[in-house]
Amino acid sequence: MKVALLDLKAQYNTIKTELDEALIKVAVSQHFILGPEVTKMEKSMAEYLGCKFALGVSSGTDALLIALMALDIKAGDEVIVPTYSFFATAGVVARLNATPVFVDSDPVTFNIDPKEIEKRITPKTKAIVPVHLYGQSSDMTAIMELANKHNLAVVEDGAQAIGVQYKDGRKVGTIGTIGCFSFFPSKNLGCFGDGGLVVTNDEALAERLRIMRVHGGKPKYYHKVIGGNFRIDEIQSAVLNVKLPHLEGWSAKRRENATLYTELFKKAGLAEEEGKLALDENNKVLLPKPVYKSDTVTNYHIYNQYVIRVEKRDELKKFLGEKEIGVEIYYPVPFHRQECFAFLNEKESDFPVANYAAEHSLALPIYPELTNEQIAYVVDCIAEFIKAN
Ligand SMILES: *Cc1c(COP(=O)(O)O)cnc(C)c1O
């Protein structure tokens, strides 16, 4: 049986007519940039997320970049980021000639460990960028407390977490100063290319973001500030307008798939419970733990990724590849081990959890259209590998 890590065609086929019509509508209009589809998308996103302002931008990476630019992050400033994330989280800081300062991960969620943040705050620190990794919230209570205490901005990287709720019910991205999202096709809400979103409740910041999105000109051709071309286009927004009403259903289906994985791993005797911290005799497979699961919050986790931890991870990955099961490592190299950041002279021993994560984590297929048979096959194959090793 073939099980892809992600099958975008399966999703497309369920809403093909609606999507095709929306694309043709844009073609007929010949209105491509910042038109009615963008306006509609921004309004729906602000409503869905529960915030005052939402602006479509060119990608998730550009959402982070424009957010830091709007906050006037520049050379000499320090910005705290988790060492374990997608490259863009740290890359945007360095591109502004500011210094990314790395923090180790929480051992249960792999999100930034708030206990490690304060040690790294200096008079130069301007912002913290928590990443809601794999689709569950970082510890925003602790992060906002630290930010308020030290007068720091918080830029939430919600690229993997659109619609995720914190334990108080608020959607991530709306808790910090600015929230950033990505519509890259592999995210839970993906468009037909690159796209992103910035959100805020601060009117002055929203205005700054709006101006910076079009090179910083206001009125056009008159520049008080330097921005860039950070626009999203009509085609991407039209796709998002079709897809947004389906997002809650897709996230629920991902959660169901995660529940089934957990059940089957337990039944196969490979795991005892969710969220064990280190590999031990009783747990051959460590399961992801939704730490903010409760009866009152629906989207406590949206499983952009379902990430297990295993010994002999690389051998298992190869074995599953031979069985035609798509798996991936998010991420094999934490920032403190990246060649391009060697000049920062970070200490390997300061990041034990991220190092562990890089060496043991493995993402399994979790997309909404996956069948129960496919999930059972993935668990069977992992059980077969572990028995033989
Ligand atoms: C995908 C992703 C980004 C970048 O988004 P793009 O739209 O691909 O530029 C940033 N941060 C995280 C955590 C991501 O997963």
The ligand as a Gaussian input file, in Angstrom:
#p B3LYP/6-31G(d) Opt

LIG

0 1
 C        6.408000      27.163000       6.525000
 C        6.974000      27.930000       7.639000
 C        7.455000      29.238000       7.479000
 C        7.586000      29.897000       6.144000
 O        6.442000      29.988000       5.391000
 P        6.571000      30.151000       3.770000
 O        5.177000      30.475000       3.378000
 O        7.027000      28.836000       3.250000
 O        7.520000      31.238000       3.488000
 C        7.901000      29.907000       8.596000
 N        7.908000      29.340000       9.801000
 C        7.484000      28.074000      10.007000
 C        7.500000      27.500000      11.386000
 C        7.016000      27.320000       8.933000
 O        6.610000      26.058000       9.128000

